[in-house]
Amino acid sequence: MKWLAPDLGLIERPHGHRTHDLPTPVVGGIGMATGIFVTWMAAGMSEPGMPVALGAFGLVVIGLWDDRHGLPARRKFAAQAAVVAIAVFFDGDLLRTLGPLLPGVDVRLGALALPFTVFAVLGLINAVNMIDGLDGPAGKVMLSAFGWLATCMWMVGGMARLTSNLAIIGAIFAFLLFNARFPGRPRALLFMGDTGSMLLGYLLAIAAIDATQRAPGIPR
């Protein structure tokens, strides 16, 4: 993907608040998405399921368009909301309970489960997008988060969900080999772009919801 970036128009050039030194390919998100989707298909798509996978694909399309042409913030947010709402509605795994936020009080969302889930997923998508401003931080934060979720799935016996998380971890690790700074390499070789940050934020939100709302899962 790095070599195809110029033909695809996915080169980030220094301008405005983007203060990197040289034009840099913005294809990390495509690379991660490709690795994750191929692994899901090879594993038979038992996890995360077709609605979630199609939602991920929809966000990749939005991210690619934004990385290539730029999208006004309101249009991008509206597109994100539409994709997320459809994906979580058909997937059915929603934030139905927030657990005992107060002693002896189990907070259940009832009819608010769908809008609250969409709100939460959109929040995490854009939070990851906001920390993707320097070389490495977003990828490292996501690697840590998915690593802990994978560990939890292994501890509670959620092996299918563990496999899905490991696919994402592998994709992030491969990306960081090209993005993180190492001794002797003072700059990133490529960026993840909105394609990558939106995809990872979405998958982290879905994985966290899945891990806490379904059995066997993480105790709330």
N, C-alpha and C positions, 0 to 999 in steps of 0.2 A: 504493500500500500504506500510505503514511503516513496517508492520510485514512480508510482502512478499519480501522486498528489499534484504535480504541476498540470498534468493533462485534465485532472478533475477540477482544477481551480481551487484546491484545498491547501492553500499556502497562506500562513498568517504572517503578514509583514509588519514591522514596527510602525506604529502610529498611535497618536493620542495616548491613552493610558496603557497601551501595550508597549512595554519598554524593553523587550528582549532585543538582542543585538542583531540577529540575522533572520531573514525569512525562514520560517519553520513549517514543515508539513503538519496539517491538522487532521491526522488520520488514525490517531490512537483509538478513538471511539469505534471506528469501522473495524479495526483489527480485533478489538475486544469483542464486539458484537459477533463477528464472524466465528471466532473461537468458541464463544458461548453457545451460539445457535447450532453449530456443527456438533458440539458435545451433547446438547439436549437431544438432537435427532438421533445420534448414535445410541443414546441411552433409552430411546423409545418414548420420550416426552411424558413419562409418568409424572415427573416433576420438572418444572413448576406447573405444567398443564397448558393446554392450547390458548385459553383466553389471556393468561399472563404473557405467554410468548408472543402472541399477536400484539398485545399492548406494548411490549418491549420493541417490537418491530416498528410500530407506529411512532414511538418516541425517537427511534433511530432516524426515521424519515424526516421528522420535524427537525431534529438536531442537524442532520446533513444539510437541509435547506438553509438553516440558520447559519451554519458554518460557511456555506458557499455564498449565499446571497444576503444574509442578515434578515431578521424578522423583527418588527416592532414588538415591544415587550407585551402589549396587551393581546396581540394576535397570537404570540407564542404561548402565553399563559392560557388563552382560550383553547388553543389546540391541545395543549397538555391536559387540560381539564376534561376535554371531550374523550381523549384516548384513555385516560385513567378511569373515568367514570364507566365507560363501556367495559373495560377490562375487569374491574373489580366487581361490577354487577354480574357479569356472566361467570366469573370465577367463583363467586359466592363466599370467599373467605374475607369477612369484614371484621372491623373492630367492633364486636358486639358487646364486649365488656372491657373495662379498664382495670378490673381487679379491685381489691380493697384499698382504695385511695385513702379512706378513713377507717379506723379500727372498727371492724364488724360491719362495714358498709361496702358491699360489692356494687360498684357503679356499672350499671347496664344501660346501653344506649338505645335499645329498642328501635323505633322508627328512624332515629338519627344515625344509625349505624352506617348506612351508605354515604350520606353527605359528610359525616365526620371522617370516614375512611378516605374519601377523595381529598378532603382538606389535609389530612395527615400525609398522604402520599405526595401531594403537590408541594407541601412544605419541605419534605425531605429532598425531593428532586431539586428544588431551587436552593436549598441549603448547600447541597453538594456543589451545585453550579457556582455558588458564591465563594466557596473555598478553593475553587480551581483557578487560582490566579498566579501561583508560583510553581516552579518545577518540583513536582513530587508530592506536595501535601495532600491533595485530594486522593491520589492513588494510595498513599500510605494509610490515610484515615480509613478508606474503604477496605484495604487489605486487612487492617486490624479488626474492623467491625465484622466483616464476613468470616474472618478467622475465629472470632469468639462465637458467632452463630453456628459455624461448622462444629466447633468443639461441643457446644450445647446439644446439637443434634446427635452427635456421636454418643454423648453421655445418656441421653434419654431414648436412644434406639431409633431415631428417625433417619434411617439409612438412605431412603430415596431422596429426602431433602438434603441430607449430607452431601450426596453426589452432586446435586444441583449447585450447592454452595461451593464445592470444590472446583467445579467448572469455572465459576466466576473468579475464585481465588487464583486459579491458573492463568486466566486472562489478564487479571490485574498485575500479577507478578511479571508476566511477559511484557506488558506495557511499561512497567517501571524500569525494565532493563534498558529501554530506549528513552525514558523521560527523566528519571532521577539523576541527580548529579553524583558522580563518583570521582575519586582521585584521578586526576589526569583528564577528566571530561567536565569542563566548567559550564556546559550548557546542555539543554535538552535537545535530543535529536528529532523529537516530534512531540506534539501536544495531543491531548484527548479531545479537546473541543467540547462544544455543547452536546455533541452526539454522545460522547463518553460520559460526561458528568450527569446528563439527564438519564441515561440508561442505568448507571450505577446507583443513582439516588432512588430510582423507581424499583430496581431489583432489591435494594437493601430494605426499603419500606415493605415490599411484598414479603420478603423473607422473614422480617421481624413480625409482621402480622400473622403469617403462617405459623411461625414458631411459638407464638403465645396464644393463639386462638384455637389451634387444633391439637388433639391428643395423638401420640405422645408429644408433649411440647414443654416449653419452659414455664415453670410455675409463675403466675402473675403476682 
